[in-house]
Amino acid sequence: MKTHFPVVSVIVVTFNHSLFIREALKSILNQSVYFNVEILIGDDCSTDETRDIIFDVINDNQNLFFNFKYFRHKQNVGISNNALFLLNKAKAKYIAFCDGDDFWINENKLTLQVDTLEKNKHINIVAGHHIGNQNFDFKNKSNYLTGPDFFFDRNILLLSMMIRNFHNWPKWLSKVYPFDKFIVLIAANFKPIIVLNENLVFYRYNCNSITKKKTNASQTFFKSNDHFFGLKKVEPYFISTPYKNTYEITLIYFKIICSFIGKSYTTKIFIIIKNTPFLIKNFRKLNISKFTYLFFYG
């Protein structure tokens, strides 16, 4: 695979990650590769020392396989817009991901995933396992997942994935939540996802990072609304799968909770009464804590 062009584009979104960004970038540079890699960094107008640390790492880089491209937004655009911006800058055949507050732990991650995709032309995504600062007991029983599997299961992360570059990422991706689920649905393109039996990455869950802090009621509502918007966009990915029923239940559920915003308690109670048969029938499948939270605070 001899080429002067990058084979892999690594997407690094960052905002005020001065405590973590050096470790994230070093973990990418520590990869053992035989191909060119471009590291695309999207700095979402950080106000701490993130930018200075990034340039320290760039200036110290001696690895000729890696080339940095740094982009700093003039104002905060949000995670989804930042990531979509970088996706559209990616020129390589494959794309990998590493948020500025996470890092990779397997120095062969990129090589393993490139080799897997080169050998399996019918596959668009290869993933792996992760460890983190919380205990994860998930072990995938199969070497394969589907896009809908990923959508309803957070135990496999975009952080651990490499995907074929779609090269035509839709603009509506910037308006959905969670962004990573919809990226995977599009990239998988109805094809299975290979899951390597390797721990590839370290995920910092709910760390002291602006991207992983708990959100308030208003933010929770807007995330729910964005999820509902995205669900309507990706209906074809579920309609002919075993997840069709789950998808339809989820769509109705988010439609209900999004109708709470700005309404009086009387109106909210009326909405609940109107949808009581649905809520009772699907009680065990719904996120009742979010439902209750938005009822009282939405």
Summary of the structure (lengths in Angstrom):
residues: 298
radius of gyration: 20.1
end to end distance: 53.4
largest distance: 66.8
contacts: 927
relative contact order: 0.13
helix: 43%
strand: 17%
